[in-house]
Amino acid sequence: MKHLTLILLICLTTSFQAAARTDSPDSVTRILAIGNSFSEDALDYHFHKLCEAAGKKVIVGNLYIGGCPIDRHWLNARTDSAAYRFRRIGLDGATIEAHNVKLSDALGSDSWNFVSFQQASGVSGDYSSFSKLPELIRYVSDRTPDDTEFVWHQTWAYSPDSDHGEFPKYNRDQQTMYNAIIAACSEAIKDNPQLKRIVPSGTAVQIARHESGDFNLTRDGYHLSLLLGRYIASCAWFEALIGESVIGNSYIPYGMTEAQAKLAQEAAHAAMAATRH
């Protein structure tokens, strides 16, 4: 199994490096998420197809550990731990996956245009848990090109009936949790000027909840629903990183109505407008 993992990682890295040699950085946007299941929800399913429908070339890398907080990402960086599942979606939309990958190897595998950071959902509204974010940003900065832009992924609040173990710290109230996430995001941006953009997935989801009257939009109380929830977050990523309005994008996932797609796109657009103010 170790030999298979090594072969997969070599193939993955070679594929990244080949893309870096043959594609102009002006025509391909390369995005790496240092995340967990919430970056998986937002990036791994609908984002690439939204970009393809808009004629945009993207490569998406996602470093995944379920429920991983900033402290653990920093520990993995400091110890150069081979702790991640590394999933890469290439220009053609095909996915390659490797396991037992180091953060340092993923950072060095391509010339990333964007690298995103986020906090584990349960403590996403607790700014005291962000103490290692400056060190993590510094580590990533030392291993990426000078023009790589750092991004904060603002995640979403839980459903009102969520049984997640961290929900009680927000009085089991969705709006309280959302307000705490927004406040922590603001502090992170203020204290870490290297973070140049916010991807407002959480705000997009919250707007869609209010507009639709469905205050869930999750599949288990905290992970986004497979169709509409994930699509909303992907629309927010599209506007934030591609820099174009997602309204009218022709990609609508199979099983989604045009009204649902319109709701998602408009929620993401409104979230981006709110973020700019």
Secondary structure as UniProt FT lines:
FT   HELIX           2..22
FT   TURN            25..27
FT   STRAND          28..35
FT   HELIX           37..43
FT   TURN            44..46
FT   HELIX           47..53
FT   TURN            54..55
FT   STRAND          57..64
FT   TURN            66..67
FT   HELIX           70..79
FT   STRAND          82..89
FT   TURN            91..92
FT   STRAND          95..102
FT   HELIX           103..108
FT   STRAND          114..117
FT   HELIX           121..123
FT   TURN            124..125
FT   HELIX           127..130
FT   TURN            131..132
FT   HELIX           133..141
FT   TURN            142..143
FT   TURN            146..147
FT   STRAND          149..153
FT   TURN            160..161
FT   TURN            165..166
FT   HELIX           167..170
FT   TURN            171..172
FT   HELIX           174..191
FT   TURN            193..194
FT   STRAND          195..199
FT   HELIX           201..212
FT   TURN            226..227
FT   HELIX           228..237
FT   HELIX           238..242
FT   TURN            247..248
FT   TURN            254..255
FT   HELIX           258..276
//
